Amino acid sequence: MLAARLHALGEPMSVDTIDVPTPRPTDVLVRVKACGIVPNMANVINNWPTWYPHQPLPKLPAIFGLDPAGVVEAVGEAVLNTRPGDRVYVSPLRSCGSCQVCRGGELSRCRYFTLNGYFSTSRDGQRIFDLYPYGGFAEYMTAPQYAIVNIPDTMTFEQAGKLGYIGTSYGALRHAAAGPGQVALIDGITGTLGVASTLLALASGVSRVLGTGRNEELLKRVKELAPDRIEVMRLGDGSTGEWAKSRTGGEGADFVISALGAKAPVETMLDSLQGVRRGGRVVNVGGVADRLPVDVKWLMDEQVQLIGSNWFTTAQGQEVADMVATGALDLSYLITKPFPLSEVNEAISGRATDLDGGFSNYVVIP
């Protein structure tokens, strides 16, 4: 098969011919039809050691590709519920599968937590990369059966290549206990996580979404998704916290989704914290450039919860796919920009500088 492999950080990937992998008893073999490119991929393969030196990448040469979707080609002898021919998304979340938190279904809390085809948050993550060295920038890949999300016929493989970030947004909303009648404040609403959080919040019955961003054109496009339920403000035009309070009769939003980028100033998040009501929740699913100096007495007095959210469970991914199947979630907002495997480097560099924000959907077609 053909696979795009990174041989050295900062250098282009090369398309190499390697053997098609054989699934182990509890694995599935997937023929990849599309693989999404996350905005941060260029930083990972070019600047990673200086960004997060304690979170390892796979040994090189490595096959990257975080968000693959395709058709099941074969299954191991111990796989019971997945069959050849199934249309699937492959969640890249990998864990040891046998520790206490894994047995409780909370794989993202495992000390071996690793995003296949991307990076690990564990010093021990190389063990997982050794077990599953195939990312989505290849014609075939193996994955454990617990990573499989069945996708409906109404979801294209290209759209499924966005499920990683859509699912991450959904996981954050679950932490926020989002539901009918609530008001949401989404910081960074124009980005990949922000747009997905907005549509999922609306689909969950949230009454209103307040959102902030820096690009006025993208803010207008987000508001057009549901003009009667979405209000936006450009960052820099005033205090986010004061604005959110003014739009809610002084109460504040029921929850905040902080979907800022990794280079966003910490002051931006500190400001949005002040926009949540007493007893509300603030869920961080993006990141900021520096450490967050939190006033813990204010958290105590206001009974505000500050929650970190990382990825999502396979069950939550299936819930998102089911929302698409029923029409509760419409993915037609995505602007798909496909690239053949031979142009994987152009696709990665283009995604890093794309101007369509969270509406953009760059995918590689192996």
C-alpha angles and dihedrals in degrees: 000000000000120000133174107231133188110223098176135010113260093021128103119266117251126218106237135181112239137159121283106249123244116228118239119228095279096034134092128215113223127195101219115230098172138358123198122227116222118216091244096056094095091054092048097054095039109031108017102118091058094044104047111001094174095054107076132216121216119275113273136283087051137168110229128188119126106195113043127171129179148111126309108248100180140349135214120254093256096051109109110171104036121074137188109272096034115138106230149170114219113219108216094213108121129179139162091268096212110065122099096267093045091051087052091055096251098119095162089065093058116116087232094055106154134168105221114229091018127048143308129241090207131078085221094052094108088077089063092046089053091054095045109025096157120097127181098271090087138076092246136019139177123228137172115264091242089067096061122112116185112224126205126243088249090065116076120219088245091056090046087057086072095054094099094067094033089052091047089055090048091051089052091051090051089054088050091052089231114191149139119325096017132125117227129201112203116191110203094021095166096060130088094270093038098055092044091048090051096053093043092049091052090047089051091058100259107161099215138010121206112196140184132200142145103238111079094198092053091046089057091050091051092050090051089063089075111353095184095052105033127073122180138195129190114239108247095036092094144310114324091207094051091045093052091049091049091053093051103047092263094303101102131223120309089234142359125220108201103204097162123144124260091256097049115124114259090231089070093062093042089056094050091050087069090059096070123095126240109288092016129136131241114199119193113206099150120042142228135233100253142025115291113240100212123194098224092187089059089050089051096045094045093038089228119164120217109201132184115214124194123184121312141262123268088243089057089049088054090051090055091049089050090051088057091047092055095043094246089120120042116200096185088107089077117103103210118210109184126197130185117242089255089065097048093122093053089048094052095047092044093052091054092059101032116135099207094081115193092358092066121098114187113186137176116220108207 
